[in-house]
Amino acid sequence: MKIKLLVVLLFVANLCYGQVNVGSSKSPLNLYSKSLKAEDFENLKKKSTCVILPEGIDQERFKNNLKDVWDVNELKFVTGEEYKKNKERILKESAVLKLVGDVYLIGKKNIATGKKRSTGESITNFISLVIYDNVIMKKGKLKYDSKMLGEIVFSPNIKMRTNVVYSGGRKSFLAKASNKKALAANKEEPGFYTFNYGYIKNFTQILNDHLKRGVSISMRDGYVDSNTIKSLKNKTLYAPEWVLKRYAPVSSTLKEVSTPEEFFEDYDYDYKIVTDDDLNAKIEAGEDIYYFLHTQYNAEKVLAIIAAKTGKYVYLETGGSYNVKGSDFKALNKAINK
């Protein structure tokens, strides 16, 4: 069962959706992140990491998964209230790992009238790792310097994207009326495809591994493990059933749901579609499997294959469209056979 967040996050989606960056994010609106310096990695290792526990989840399960995979430094856990009460001490002693969620409209100003109109929506939902320096209390206010070291970005489902776009005022009454059937056809509950315990465990492994080795990673750059990817010739590639859903960008609705045969038509090797819960259970159990994820970052898709046991990227590729195409699997076949 996907993690259910409290109401404060229930209406938060992410039109910038992806997976893991290790570096200082340049903008919440694109895939780019600035590489970290050697001193950034060393400073992290000198401190502990304080995790602010998200509300509305199984916190023990969440904690145990992070404890299993995090060893770049000491891990501590606090509630949101504990963080507020002890913020000065925590920022001096620890980097902070926390869930951040927000939604806002993107607009342009009419030069003649001075009024703004909505041209898009930006909805962020990610776990950020931030380190602090020069922390002092000055005139009753906490002052500090901060730097983002990494982020785990979660992918909203199509229903949530639709809800945010149609509640933002950008879609006209006519657009809502003409898309009424498509709006009603999607029976998903608003939520996040990749905000689930197993995915978080693997994403945290990726973050921890790169921080420990002192290596930055940007989704925009892509990646292929040329040796491990050859294993897919003889291994089943798993995928959650939600990857079969196709998005209609013009109407911001569910376009259709492909069959597994249609979706993997151009993939040359064995595959298996499973429920999201089943896949996450396999990841949490540390099974030796590989799985495929398709997430979106504005108009760029992010395709990834992850080794569930080790939490390592085997394949990471980006492309300029909203849905997976046959050419994407042909490129994957080529990487496997190289």
SEDRENKOL-954870 format. One record per residue (C-alpha): residue number from 1; residue in three letters; z, x, y. Coordinates in pm, 1 decimal, decimal comma, padded with zeros to 6 digits. Each point is the difference from the previous one (the first is absolute). Layout:
BEGIN
n = NUM&res = ALA&zz = Z&xx = X&yy = Y $
...
END
This chain:
BEGIN
n = 1&res = MET&zz = 00000,0&xx = 00000,0&yy = 00000,0 $
n = 2&res = LYS&zz = -00092,7&xx = 00140,1&yy = 00339,9 $
n = 3&res = ILE&zz = 00283,3&xx = 00092,9&yy = 00229,5 $
n = 4&res = LYS&zz = 00086,0&xx = -00288,1&yy = 00230,5 $
n = 5&res = LEU&zz = 00092,3&xx = 00098,6&yy = 00354,5 $
n = 6&res = LEU&zz = 00217,6&xx = -00196,5&yy = 00238,9 $
n = 7&res = VAL&zz = -00150,5&xx = -00234,7&yy = 00257,5 $
n = 8&res = VAL&zz = -00012,2&xx = 00278,7&yy = 00257,2 $
n = 9&res = LEU&zz = -00278,6&xx = 00160,1&yy = -00206,6 $
n = 10&res = LEU&zz = -00145,4&xx = -00310,3&yy = -00157,7 $
n = 11&res = PHE&zz = -00260,3&xx = -00045,6&yy = 00269,8 $
n = 12&res = VAL&zz = -00077,7&xx = 00367,5&yy = 00038,3 $
n = 13&res = ALA&zz = -00330,9&xx = 00117,6&yy = -00139,3 $
n = 14&res = ASN&zz = -00184,1&xx = 00321,5&yy = 00043,3 $
n = 15&res = LEU&zz = -00354,2&xx = 00019,9&yy = 00125,5 $
n = 16&res = CYS&zz = 00048,5&xx = 00375,2&yy = -00037,5 $
n = 17&res = TYR&zz = 00072,8&xx = 00034,5&yy = -00368,6 $
n = 18&res = GLY&zz = -00004,9&xx = 00300,4&yy = -00224,9 $
n = 19&res = GLN&zz = 00229,5&xx = 00216,6&yy = -00206,0 $
n = 20&res = VAL&zz = 00150,9&xx = 00342,5&yy = 00079,3 $
n = 21&res = ASN&zz = -00037,3&xx = 00248,1&yy = 00285,0 $
n = 22&res = VAL&zz = 00203,8&xx = 00319,6&yy = 00026,2 $
n = 23&res = GLY&zz = -00028,4&xx = 00105,3&yy = 00360,8 $
n = 24&res = SER&zz = 00053,6&xx = -00132,8&yy = 00349,7 $
n = 25&res = SER&zz = -00192,9&xx = -00325,4&yy = 00041,0 $
n = 26&res = LYS&zz = -00234,6&xx = 00003,5&yy = 00298,9 $
n = 27&res = SER&zz = -00025,4&xx = -00378,3&yy = 00025,1 $
n = 28&res = PRO&zz = 00098,2&xx = -00309,1&yy = -00201,6 $
n = 29&res = LEU&zz = -00361,5&xx = -00112,4&yy = 00037,4 $
n = 30&res = ASN&zz = -00176,7&xx = 00270,3&yy = -00201,5 $
n = 31&res = LEU&zz = 00029,1&xx = 00228,8&yy = -00302,0 $
n = 32&res = TYR&zz = 00045,2&xx = 00323,7&yy = 00188,5 $
n = 33&res = SER&zz = 00319,3&xx = 00203,4&yy = -00010,9 $
n = 34&res = LYS&zz = 00076,7&xx = 00342,2&yy = 00145,1 $
n = 35&res = SER&zz = 00093,4&xx = 00272,2&yy = -00248,7 $
n = 36&res = LEU&zz = 00359,8&xx = 00115,8&yy = 00001,6 $
n = 37&res = LYS&zz = 00108,4&xx = 00354,7&yy = 00080,3 $
n = 38&res = ALA&zz = 00185,7&xx = 00222,9&yy = -00246,7 $
n = 39&res = GLU&zz = 00315,1&xx = -00036,4&yy = 00209,2 $
n = 40&res = ASP&zz = -00013,5&xx = -00379,9&yy = -00037,1 $
n = 41&res = PHE&zz = 00025,3&xx = 00025,6&yy = -00377,9 $
n = 42&res = GLU&zz = 00279,2&xx = 00257,5&yy = 00025,6 $
n = 43&res = ASN&zz = 00197,0&xx = -00209,0&yy = 00249,6 $
n = 44&res = LEU&zz = -00014,0&xx = -00295,9&yy = -00238,1 $
n = 45&res = LYS&zz = 00136,5&xx = 00207,3&yy = -00287,6 $
n = 46&res = LYS&zz = 00297,0&xx = 00105,9&yy = 00215,2 $
n = 47&res = LYS&zz = 00097,4&xx = -00363,8&yy = 00052,3 $
n = 48&res = SER&zz = 00062,8&xx = -00299,2&yy = -00223,6 $
n = 49&res = THR&zz = -00216,6&xx = -00312,3&yy = 00001,1 $
n = 50&res = CYS&zz = 00174,0&xx = -00324,7&yy = 00089,9 $
n = 51&res = VAL&zz = -00167,0&xx = -00311,9&yy = -00142,1 $
n = 52&res = ILE&zz = 00064,1&xx = -00323,9&yy = 00187,0 $
n = 53&res = LEU&zz = -00003,1&xx = -00260,1&yy = -00276,4 $
n = 54&res = PRO&zz = -00243,4&xx = -00287,2&yy = 00065,1 $
n = 55&res = GLU&zz = 00156,7&xx = -00343,6&yy = -00017,8 $
n = 56&res = GLY&zz = -00114,4&xx = -00273,9&yy = -00234,9 $
n = 57&res = ILE&zz = -00081,2&xx = 00227,7&yy = -00294,6 $
n = 58&res = ASP&zz = 00174,8&xx = 00120,8&yy = -00315,4 $
n = 59&res = GLN&zz = 00164,8&xx = 00294,2&yy = 00174,2 $
n = 60&res = GLU&zz = 00134,1&xx = 00162,5&yy = -00317,5 $
n = 61&res = ARG&zz = -00344,5&xx = -00001,6&yy = -00157,9 $
n = 62&res = PHE&zz = -00148,0&xx = 00139,5&yy = 00320,3 $
n = 63&res = LYS&zz = 00268,3&xx = 00272,5&yy = 00020,2 $
n = 64&res = ASN&zz = -00034,8&xx = 00101,1&yy = -00365,6 $
n = 65&res = ASN&zz = -00377,2&xx = 00037,5&yy = 00030,3 $
n = 66&res = LEU&zz = 00036,2&xx = 00225,0&yy = 00304,4 $
n = 67&res = LYS&zz = 00276,1&xx = 00205,7&yy = -00163,6 $
n = 68&res = ASP&zz = -00226,2&xx = 00057,5&yy = -00301,7 $
n = 69&res = VAL&zz = -00274,7&xx = 00163,2&yy = 00205,2 $
n = 70&res = TRP&zz = 00151,6&xx = 00149,8&yy = 00317,1 $
n = 71&res = ASP&zz = 00117,2&xx = 00361,6&yy = -00006,4 $
n = 72&res = VAL&zz = -00134,4&xx = 00160,9&yy = 00317,7 $
n = 73&res = ASN&zz = 00353,3&xx = -00034,6&yy = 00141,1 $
n = 74&res = GLU&zz = 00318,4&xx = -00203,7&yy = -00047,0 $
n = 75&res = LEU&zz = -00050,2&xx = -00377,1&yy = 00006,7 $
n = 76&res = LYS&zz = 00248,4&xx = -00237,6&yy = 00164,1 $
n = 77&res = PHE&zz = -00010,0&xx = -00378,7&yy = 00032,4 $
n = 78&res = VAL&zz = 00138,2&xx = -00224,8&yy = 00273,4 $
n = 79&res = THR&zz = -00037,4&xx = -00361,9&yy = 00102,9 $
n = 80&res = GLY&zz = -00151,8&xx = -00092,0&yy = 00333,7 $
n = 81&res = GLU&zz = 00343,1&xx = -00078,0&yy = 00139,7 $
n = 82&res = GLU&zz = 00142,1&xx = 00333,1&yy = -00118,1 $
n = 83&res = TYR&zz = -00292,0&xx = 00177,7&yy = 00165,4 $
n = 84&res = LYS&zz = 00064,6&xx = -00172,6&yy = 00334,2 $
n = 85&res = LYS&zz = 00370,4&xx = 00090,4&yy = -00008,3 $
n = 86&res = ASN&zz = -00058,6&xx = 00365,9&yy = -00091,6 $
n = 87&res = LYS&zz = -00340,0&xx = 00065,7&yy = 00156,5 $
n = 88&res = GLU&zz = 00096,0&xx = 00311,3&yy = 00199,6 $
n = 89&res = ARG&zz = 00154,4&xx = 00174,8&yy = -00300,9 $
n = 90&res = ILE&zz = -00284,4&xx = -00103,8&yy = -00232,5 $
n = 91&res = LEU&zz = -00273,5&xx = 00124,4&yy = 00235,0 $
n = 92&res = LYS&zz = 00175,4&xx = 00336,6&yy = 00032,7 $
n = 93&res = GLU&zz = 00043,0&xx = 00044,5&yy = -00375,0 $
n = 94&res = SER&zz = -00301,7&xx = -00171,7&yy = -00152,1 $
n = 95&res = ALA&zz = -00362,7&xx = -00092,8&yy = 00014,3 $
n = 96&res = VAL&zz = -00032,1&xx = -00378,3&yy = -00015,6 $
n = 97&res = LEU&zz = -00209,9&xx = -00195,3&yy = -00248,8 $
n = 98&res = LYS&zz = -00031,7&xx = -00364,5&yy = 00100,6 $
n = 99&res = LEU&zz = -00220,9&xx = -00307,0&yy = -00021,8 $
n = 100&res = VAL&zz = -00176,8&xx = -00086,6&yy = 00324,6 $
n = 101&res = GLY&zz = -00171,6&xx = -00333,4&yy = 00056,3 $
n = 102&res = ASP&zz = -00157,6&xx = -00147,1&yy = 00312,3 $
n = 103&res = VAL&zz = -00290,8&xx = -00216,6&yy = 00113,2 $
n = 104&res = TYR&zz = -00178,2&xx = -00000,9&yy = 00333,2 $
n = 105&res = LEU&zz = -00328,4&xx = -00108,9&yy = 00153,0 $
n = 106&res = ILE&zz = -00267,9&xx = 00234,7&yy = 00124,9 $
n = 107&res = GLY&zz = -00160,1&xx = -00121,1&yy = 00321,9 $
n = 108&res = LYS&zz = -00237,4&xx = 00080,0&yy = 00283,3 $
n = 109&res = LYS&zz = 00048,4&xx = -00086,8&yy = 00365,6 $
n = 110&res = ASN&zz = -00259,4&xx = -00206,2&yy = 00185,4 $
n = 111&res = ILE&zz = -00070,2&xx = 00200,8&yy = 00316,5 $
n = 112&res = ALA&zz = -00082,2&xx = -00312,4&yy = 00202,9 $
n = 113&res = THR&zz = 00299,8&xx = -00212,9&yy = -00097,1 $
n = 114&res = GLY&zz = 00249,5&xx = 00263,3&yy = -00107,7 $
n = 115&res = LYS&zz = 00072,8&xx = -00201,9&yy = -00313,1 $
n = 116&res = LYS&zz = 00014,8&xx = 00151,3&yy = -00346,6 $
n = 117&res = ARG&zz = -00169,7&xx = -00141,6&yy = -00304,6 $
n = 118&res = SER&zz = 00069,5&xx = 00075,5&yy = -00364,0 $
n = 119&res = THR&zz = -00257,5&xx = 00223,5&yy = -00166,0 $
n = 120&res = GLY&zz = 00191,0&xx = 00076,5&yy = -00316,7 $
n = 121&res = GLU&zz = 00332,1&xx = 00028,3&yy = -00173,0 $
n = 122&res = SER&zz = 00196,0&xx = 00306,1&yy = -00104,4 $
n = 123&res = ILE&zz = 00273,2&xx = -00054,2&yy = -00253,2 $
n = 124&res = THR&zz = 00196,3&xx = 00294,2&yy = -00131,9 $
n = 125&res = ASN&zz = 00215,8&xx = 00012,4&yy = -00311,5 $
n = 126&res = PHE&zz = 00086,6&xx = 00346,4&yy = -00123,8 $
n = 127&res = ILE&zz = 00278,1&xx = 00232,3&yy = -00106,7 $
n = 128&res = SER&zz = 00026,3&xx = 00288,9&yy = 00244,3 $
n = 129&res = LEU&zz = 00172,1&xx = 00336,4&yy = -00037,0 $
n = 130&res = VAL&zz = 00113,4&xx = 00132,4&yy = 00337,8 $
n = 131&res = ILE&zz = 00200,5&xx = 00313,6&yy = 00081,5 $
n = 132&res = TYR&zz = 00209,5&xx = 00036,2&yy = 00316,0 $
n = 133&res = ASP&zz = 00108,7&xx = 00289,0&yy = 00221,7 $
n = 134&res = ASN&zz = 00201,0&xx = 00051,9&yy = 00321,5 $
n = 135&res = VAL&zz = 00206,9&xx = -00310,3&yy = -00068,8 $
n = 136&res = ILE&zz = 00249,4&xx = -00060,5&yy = 00281,7 $
n = 137&res = MET&zz = 00185,1&xx = -00292,0&yy = 00154,0 $
n = 138&res = LYS&zz = -00073,2&xx = -00006,5&yy = 00373,2 $
n = 139&res = LYS&zz = 00150,0&xx = -00259,6&yy = 00232,7 $
n = 140&res = GLY&zz = 00065,3&xx = -00231,0&yy = -00291,8 $
n = 141&res = LYS&zz = -00355,6&xx = 00026,9&yy = -00135,7 $
n = 142&res = LEU&zz = -00114,2&xx = 00196,7&yy = -00303,5 $
n = 143&res = LYS&zz = -00271,7&xx = 00251,3&yy = 00088,2 $
n = 144&res = TYR&zz = -00206,0&xx = 00199,0&yy = -00251,3 $
n = 145&res = ASP&zz = -00334,0&xx = 00151,4&yy = -00089,9 $
n = 146&res = SER&zz = -00171,8&xx = -00138,9&yy = -00308,5 $
n = 147&res = LYS&zz = -00296,0&xx = 00076,4&yy = -00223,2 $
n = 148&res = MET&zz = -00156,5&xx = -00204,2&yy = -00276,5 $
n = 149&res = LEU&zz = -00037,6&xx = 00199,7&yy = -00321,4 $
n = 150&res = GLY&zz = -00161,0&xx = -00264,5&yy = -00216,9 $
n = 151&res = GLU&zz = -00070,1&xx = -00366,5&yy = -00057,2 $
n = 152&res = ILE&zz = -00054,4&xx = -00239,3&yy = -00288,8 $
n = 153&res = VAL&zz = -00219,5&xx = -00284,5&yy = 00123,3 $
n = 154&res = PHE&zz = -00006,5&xx = -00332,7&yy = -00184,3 $
n = 155&res = SER&zz = -00293,5&xx = -00232,1&yy = -00048,7 $
n = 156&res = PRO&zz = 00029,5&xx = -00369,6&yy = 00089,8 $
n = 157&res = ASN&zz = -00171,7&xx = -00255,5&yy = -00214,6 $
n = 158&res = ILE&zz = -00297,8&xx = -00198,7&yy = 00124,1 $
n = 159&res = LYS&zz = 00211,6&xx = -00309,6&yy = 00065,0 $
n = 160&res = MET&zz = 00219,9&xx = 00193,3&yy = 00239,6 $
n = 161&res = ARG&zz = -00297,3&xx = 00150,2&yy = 00181,5 $
n = 162&res = THR&zz = -00146,8&xx = -00348,4&yy = 00036,0 $
n = 163&res = ASN&zz = 00325,1&xx = -00146,7&yy = 00130,3 $
n = 164&res = VAL&zz = 00042,9&xx = 00270,8&yy = 00261,5 $
n = 165&res = VAL&zz = -00359,3&xx = -00016,7&yy = 00124,4 $
n = 166&res = TYR&zz = -00001,8&xx = -00380,2&yy = 00024,3 $
n = 167&res = SER&zz = 00337,6&xx = -00013,0&yy = 00173,1 $
n = 168&res = GLY&zz = -00094,6&xx = 00266,2&yy = 00253,8 $
n = 169&res = GLY&zz = -00216,9&xx = -00221,2&yy = 00218,8 $
n = 170&res = ARG&zz = -00320,4&xx = 00198,5&yy = -00056,5 $
n = 171&res = LYS&zz = -00158,8&xx = -00256,1&yy = -00231,5 $
n = 172&res = SER&zz = -00139,5&xx = -00311,0&yy = 00169,9 $
n = 173&res = PHE&zz = 00067,3&xx = -00356,6&yy = -00108,9 $
n = 174&res = LEU&zz = -00359,5&xx = -00011,4&yy = -00127,8 $
n = 175&res = ALA&zz = 00053,5&xx = 00311,6&yy = -00211,5 $
n = 176&res = LYS&zz = 00313,8&xx = -00149,2&yy = -00149,8 $
n = 177&res = ALA&zz = -00180,7&xx = -00324,6&yy = -00076,6 $
n = 178&res = SER&zz = -00305,8&xx = 00167,9&yy = -00153,0 $
n = 179&res = ASN&zz = 00218,6&xx = 00219,6&yy = -00220,4 $
n = 180&res = LYS&zz = 00238,5&xx = -00277,7&yy = -00100,6 $
n = 181&res = LYS&zz = -00113,3&xx = 00004,5&yy = -00363,1 $
n = 182&res = ALA&zz = 00032,1&xx = 00377,5&yy = -00028,7 $
n = 183&res = LEU&zz = 00342,6&xx = -00009,2&yy = 00162,8 $
n = 184&res = ALA&zz = 00123,8&xx = -00257,8&yy = -00249,1 $
n = 185&res = ALA&zz = -00154,1&xx = 00172,9&yy = -00302,7 $
n = 186&res = ASN&zz = 00228,2&xx = 00303,8&yy = 00007,8 $
n = 187&res = LYS&zz = 00323,7&xx = -00097,5&yy = -00175,5 $
n = 188&res = GLU&zz = 00170,9&xx = 00336,5&yy = 00050,9 $
n = 189&res = GLU&zz = 00341,6&xx = 00013,1&yy = 00158,9 $
n = 190&res = PRO&zz = -00009,1&xx = 00226,4&yy = 00308,6 $
n = 191&res = GLY&zz = 00121,1&xx = 00342,2&yy = -00106,0 $
n = 192&res = PHE&zz = -00093,2&xx = 00361,0&yy = -00067,6 $
n = 193&res = TYR&zz = -00208,2&xx = 00112,8&yy = -00296,5 $
n = 194&res = THR&zz = 00151,2&xx = 00347,6&yy = -00019,1 $
n = 195&res = PHE&zz = 00360,8&xx = -00074,0&yy = 00099,4 $
n = 196&res = ASN&zz = 00137,5&xx = 00002,6&yy = -00352,4 $
n = 197&res = TYR&zz = 00252,9&xx = 00222,4&yy = -00174,2 $
n = 198&res = GLY&zz = -00240,6&xx = 00200,9&yy = -00215,5 $
n = 199&res = TYR&zz = -00244,8&xx = 00071,8&yy = 00279,9 $
n = 200&res = ILE&zz = 00285,5&xx = 00103,4&yy = 00230,7 $
n = 201&res = LYS&zz = 00127,2&xx = 00236,1&yy = -00269,6 $
n = 202&res = ASN&zz = -00338,8&xx = 00171,7&yy = -00032,5 $
n = 203&res = PHE&zz = -00065,5&xx = 00005,3&yy = 00375,2 $
n = 204&res = THR&zz = 00341,5&xx = 00161,6&yy = 00050,0 $
n = 205&res = GLN&zz = -00084,9&xx = 00257,0&yy = -00269,4 $
n = 206&res = ILE&zz = -00318,4&xx = 00088,4&yy = 00188,5 $
n = 207&res = LEU&zz = 00194,2&xx = 00033,1&yy = 00324,9 $
n = 208&res = ASN&zz = 00276,9&xx = 00209,0&yy = -00160,3 $
n = 209&res = ASP&zz = -00241,5&xx = 00227,6&yy = -00187,5 $
n = 210&res = HIS&zz = -00199,2&xx = 00091,7&yy = 00310,3 $
n = 211&res = LEU&zz = 00310,5&xx = 00050,3&yy = 00213,0 $
n = 212&res = LYS&zz = 00151,2&xx = 00223,8&yy = -00267,2 $
n = 213&res = ARG&zz = -00316,3&xx = 00210,5&yy = -00024,9 $
n = 214&res = GLY&zz = -00049,4&xx = 00008,3&yy = 00377,2 $
n = 215&res = VAL&zz = -00340,4&xx = -00168,4&yy = -00016,8 $
n = 216&res = SER&zz = -00125,2&xx = -00263,4&yy = 00243,5 $
n = 217&res = ILE&zz = -00222,1&xx = -00281,8&yy = -00123,7 $
n = 218&res = SER&zz = -00213,8&xx = -00245,7&yy = 00194,0 $
n = 219&res = MET&zz = -00161,7&xx = -00298,7&yy = -00166,2 $
n = 220&res = ARG&zz = -00303,1&xx = 00056,9&yy = 00221,3 $
n = 221&res = ASP&zz = -00075,6&xx = 00333,9&yy = -00167,8 $
n = 222&res = GLY&zz = -00029,2&xx = -00132,2&yy = -00356,2 $
n = 223&res = TYR&zz = 00092,7&xx = 00193,2&yy = -00314,2 $
n = 224&res = VAL&zz = -00117,1&xx = 00060,2&yy = -00357,1 $
n = 225&res = ASP&zz = 00203,2&xx = 00170,6&yy = -00274,0 $
n = 226&res = SER&zz = -00308,5&xx = 00141,1&yy = -00171,2 $
n = 227&res = ASN&zz = 00183,0&xx = 00083,3&yy = -00323,0 $
n = 228&res = THR&zz = 00218,8&xx = -00307,7&yy = -00049,5 $
n = 229&res = ILE&zz = -00272,3&xx = -00247,6&yy = 00091,0 $
n = 230&res = LYS&zz = -00195,8&xx = 00105,3&yy = -00310,5 $
n = 231&res = SER&zz = 00276,4&xx = -00164,7&yy = -00207,3 $
n = 232&res = LEU&zz = -00147,1&xx = -00337,3&yy = 00097,2 $
n = 233&res = LYS&zz = -00282,9&xx = 00064,0&yy = -00246,7 $
n = 234&res = ASN&zz = 00251,0&xx = -00076,0&yy = -00275,2 $
n = 235&res = LYS&zz = 00272,1&xx = -00196,1&yy = 00181,2 $
n = 236&res = THR&zz = 00016,5&xx = -00363,1&yy = 00110,4 $
n = 237&res = LEU&zz = -00005,5&xx = -00055,4&yy = 00375,5 $
n = 238&res = TYR&zz = 00245,0&xx = -00277,8&yy = 00088,2 $
n = 239&res = ALA&zz = -00028,6&xx = -00222,0&yy = 00306,2 $
n = 240&res = PRO&zz = 00208,9&xx = -00289,5&yy = 00136,3 $
n = 241&res = GLU&zz = -00172,2&xx = -00336,4&yy = -00009,4 $
n = 242&res = TRP&zz = 00005,9&xx = -00035,2&yy = 00379,1 $
n = 243&res = VAL&zz = -00267,1&xx = 00272,0&yy = 00040,2 $
n = 244&res = LEU&zz = -00251,7&xx = -00259,3&yy = -00122,9 $
n = 245&res = LYS&zz = 00039,8&xx = -00199,5&yy = 00323,0 $
n = 246&res = ARG&zz = -00273,1&xx = 00053,5&yy = 00257,5 $
n = 247&res = TYR&zz = 00052,6&xx = -00033,1&yy = 00374,6 $
n = 248&res = ALA&zz = -00231,3&xx = -00173,6&yy = 00248,5 $
n = 249&res = PRO&zz = 00049,6&xx = 00200,3&yy = 00323,6 $
n = 250&res = VAL&zz = -00182,1&xx = -00241,0&yy = 00233,4 $
n = 251&res = SER&zz = 00214,1&xx = -00300,5&yy = -00093,7 $
n = 252&res = SER&zz = 00305,2&xx = 00211,7&yy = -00099,0 $
n = 253&res = THR&zz = 00034,6&xx = -00199,5&yy = -00323,0 $
n = 254&res = LEU&zz = -00025,8&xx = 00040,8&yy = -00375,4 $
n = 255&res = LYS&zz = -00371,0&xx = 00025,0&yy = -00083,0 $
n = 256&res = GLU&zz = 00014,3&xx = -00017,5&yy = -00378,8 $
n = 257&res = VAL&zz = 00177,3&xx = 00133,3&yy = -00306,9 $
n = 258&res = SER&zz = -00216,3&xx = 00222,3&yy = -00219,5 $
n = 259&res = THR&zz = 00028,6&xx = 00009,5&yy = -00376,2 $
n = 260&res = PRO&zz = 00115,8&xx = 00334,5&yy = -00145,3 $
n = 261&res = GLU&zz = -00350,6&xx = 00046,8&yy = -00141,1 $
n = 262&res = GLU&zz = -00158,5&xx = -00052,8&yy = 00342,7 $
n = 263&res = PHE&zz = 00248,5&xx = 00224,4&yy = 00177,2 $
n = 264&res = PHE&zz = -00029,7&xx = 00292,9&yy = -00243,5 $
n = 265&res = GLU&zz = -00371,1&xx = -00050,4&yy = -00073,6 $
n = 266&res = ASP&zz = -00092,4&xx = 00348,2&yy = 00122,5 $
n = 267&res = TYR&zz = 00300,9&xx = 00181,8&yy = -00148,5 $
n = 268&res = ASP&zz = -00097,1&xx = 00189,8&yy = -00316,2 $
n = 269&res = TYR&zz = 00337,2&xx = 00022,4&yy = -00173,8 $
n = 270&res = ASP&zz = 00280,5&xx = -00213,8&yy = -00138,1 $
n = 271&res = TYR&zz = 00199,6&xx = -00221,5&yy = 00236,8 $
n = 272&res = LYS&zz = 00259,6&xx = -00274,8&yy = -00019,8 $
n = 273&res = ILE&zz = 00110,4&xx = -00261,9&yy = 00251,9 $
n = 274&res = VAL&zz = 00371,2&xx = -00084,1&yy = -00023,7 $
n = 275&res = THR&zz = 00243,1&xx = -00206,0&yy = 00204,2 $
n = 276&res = ASP&zz = 00166,9&xx = 00168,6&yy = 00292,8 $
n = 277&res = ASP&zz = 00341,1&xx = -00033,1&yy = -00165,7 $
n = 278&res = ASP&zz = -00124,4&xx = 00157,7&yy = -00323,9 $
n = 279&res = LEU&zz = -00153,3&xx = 00294,6&yy = 00183,7 $
n = 280&res = ASN&zz = 00314,1&xx = 00062,5&yy = 00203,7 $
n = 281&res = ALA&zz = 00213,8&xx = -00016,0&yy = -00315,2 $
n = 282&res = LYS&zz = -00220,7&xx = 00268,5&yy = -00156,6 $
n = 283&res = ILE&zz = 00035,8&xx = 00217,0&yy = 00311,0 $
n = 284&res = GLU&zz = 00378,7&xx = -00038,3&yy = 00010,8 $
n = 285&res = ALA&zz = 00020,1&xx = 00084,9&yy = -00370,8 $
n = 286&res = GLY&zz = -00191,8&xx = 00322,7&yy = 00062,8 $
n = 287&res = GLU&zz = -00286,1&xx = -00087,8&yy = -00235,8 $
n = 288&res = ASP&zz = -00281,9&xx = 00252,6&yy = -00021,7 $
n = 289&res = ILE&zz = -00268,9&xx = -00219,4&yy = 00155,5 $
n = 290&res = TYR&zz = -00243,6&xx = 00013,7&yy = 00289,4 $
n = 291&res = TYR&zz = -00049,9&xx = -00294,3&yy = 00234,1 $
n = 292&res = PHE&zz = -00245,2&xx = -00099,9&yy = 00270,3 $
n = 293&res = LEU&zz = 00089,9&xx = -00140,4&yy = 00343,2 $
n = 294&res = HIS&zz = -00222,7&xx = -00131,3&yy = 00277,9 $
n = 295&res = THR&zz = 00168,2&xx = -00035,5&yy = 00337,2 $
n = 296&res = GLN&zz = -00141,2&xx = -00040,9&yy = 00348,0 $
n = 297&res = TYR&zz = 00042,5&xx = 00179,3&yy = 00332,3 $
n = 298&res = ASN&zz = -00172,8&xx = -00211,6&yy = 00265,1 $
n = 299&res = ALA&zz = -00370,2&xx = 00027,9&yy = -00092,8 $
n = 300&res = GLU&zz = 00059,7&xx = 00291,5&yy = -00237,6 $
n = 301&res = LYS&zz = 00088,1&xx = -00049,5&yy = -00364,6 $
n = 302&res = VAL&zz = 00226,0&xx = 00240,1&yy = -00184,7 $
n = 303&res = LEU&zz = -00067,5&xx = 00043,3&yy = -00372,9 $
n = 304&res = ALA&zz = 00259,1&xx = 00183,6&yy = -00204,6 $
n = 305&res = ILE&zz = 00074,0&xx = 00090,7&yy = -00359,9 $
n = 306&res = ILE&zz = 00360,9&xx = 00098,4&yy = -00061,8 $
n = 307&res = ALA&zz = 00167,4&xx = 00150,8&yy = -00306,5 $
n = 308&res = ALA&zz = 00298,0&xx = -00229,1&yy = -00059,5 $
n = 309&res = LYS&zz = 00209,0&xx = 00256,5&yy = -00187,8 $
n = 310&res = THR&zz = -00023,4&xx = 00280,1&yy = 00254,9 $
n = 311&res = GLY&zz = -00065,2&xx = -00202,6&yy = 00314,0 $
n = 312&res = LYS&zz = -00294,5&xx = 00218,2&yy = 00097,5 $
n = 313&res = TYR&zz = -00331,4&xx = -00093,2&yy = 00153,4 $
n = 314&res = VAL&zz = -00285,7&xx = 00059,2&yy = -00241,3 $
n = 315&res = TYR&zz = -00263,9&xx = -00145,2&yy = 00230,7 $
n = 316&res = LEU&zz = 00011,1&xx = -00107,5&yy = 00364,4 $
n = 317&res = GLU&zz = -00307,4&xx = -00111,9&yy = 00187,6 $
n = 318&res = THR&zz = -00070,7&xx = -00198,0&yy = 00315,6 $
n = 319&res = GLY&zz = -00306,0&xx = -00198,7&yy = 00097,3 $
n = 320&res = GLY&zz = -00127,0&xx = -00216,1&yy = 00282,1 $
n = 321&res = SER&zz = 00017,5&xx = -00351,3&yy = -00142,2 $
n = 322&res = TYR&zz = 00246,2&xx = -00272,0&yy = -00095,3 $
n = 323&res = ASN&zz = -00074,0&xx = -00036,8&yy = -00371,0 $
n = 324&res = VAL&zz = -00057,5&xx = 00222,3&yy = -00302,1 $
n = 325&res = LYS&zz = -00369,2&xx = 00054,3&yy = -00076,7 $
n = 326&res = GLY&zz = -00195,1&xx = 00120,4&yy = -00299,8 $
n = 327&res = SER&zz = -00072,1&xx = 00323,1&yy = 00186,6 $
n = 328&res = ASP&zz = 00375,2&xx = 00070,3&yy = 00014,4 $
n = 329&res = PHE&zz = 00024,7&xx = -00002,5&yy = -00378,8 $
n = 330&res = LYS&zz = -00317,9&xx = 00205,1&yy = -00029,9 $
n = 331&res = ALA&zz = 00164,1&xx = 00262,4&yy = 00222,7 $
n = 332&res = LEU&zz = 00310,2&xx = -00017,7&yy = -00220,8 $
n = 333&res = ASN&zz = -00211,6&xx = 00046,2&yy = -00314,4 $
n = 334&res = LYS&zz = -00158,4&xx = 00304,8&yy = 00161,9 $
n = 335&res = ALA&zz = 00343,7&xx = 00148,2&yy = 00075,4 $
n = 336&res = ILE&zz = 00111,4&xx = -00058,4&yy = -00360,7 $
n = 337&res = ASN&zz = -00312,1&xx = 00166,0&yy = -00141,1 $
n = 338&res = LYS&zz = -00010,5&xx = 00294,2&yy = 00241,0 $
END
